[in-house]
Amino acid sequence: MASPVKQEQQAQLDLALSLLTVPFLAGMVGARSLQEGLISLGEASEEVFRGHRLPILHLQQQSEIEIKQ
């Protein structure tokens, strides 16, 4: 049979584990939400800057290239 000190320590450990479970799970959910938000923000910023500061390329048509050769 376990001593009263061991039982008390086990009870404290169980209580601490029980109290820390909810904040841990909330942190995991919050981290996932933050990750999804940052990914969405990155994709939105790509859309905003699409085409900005890019040079205009004047490409020749394939038929013009064949005629010149």
N, C-alpha and C positions, 0 to 999 in steps of 0.2 A: 504494500500500500504506500502511496506517495505521501511525503511529509507535507504538513500544512504550508511550509514555505514554498515548496515546489508547486503546490496547487495555486497559491496566491500569484506566483510568477506566471504560471500558465494562464490564469484568468486575466492578468494584466496584459499579457502578450495577445491573447484573443481579443480583448477590448481594443488594444491599439491597432491590431490588424483590421478589425471591424470599422473603426473610425477612419482609417486611412484608405479604405477601399473606394468609397464614394469620391473623394477628391482625386484619387488616381484615375478613376474612370472618367471623371469630368475633364481632367487634363488631357486624356487620350482623345476624347471627343473634340475638345477645343483645338488640339493640335491638328487633327484631321480637317476641321473646318477652316483653320488658318491656312493649311496647305492648299486646300481647294480654292480659297479666296485669293491666295497669291498666284496660283496658276491662272485663274480667271483674269486677274489684273495684268499678268504678263501677256496673255493672249489679247486682251483689249489694247494694251500699249502697242503690240505688233500691228494691230489694225489701224491705230491712229497714225503710226509712222510709216505705214506701207506706202512706198512711192516717194516719200520725202527724201531729199538730198541724194537721189539716185540720178546718175547721168542718163540722158536720153540717148539710146543707141539707135543709130540709123543703120539697120541691117539691110543688106541687099537681098533681093529675091534669088532663089536658086537658079532661075533661068538666066538672070543677068550674070551670075558667076560662071555658068557654063559657056556663055557667049564670049566672055573675056578670055577664056583659056584657049 
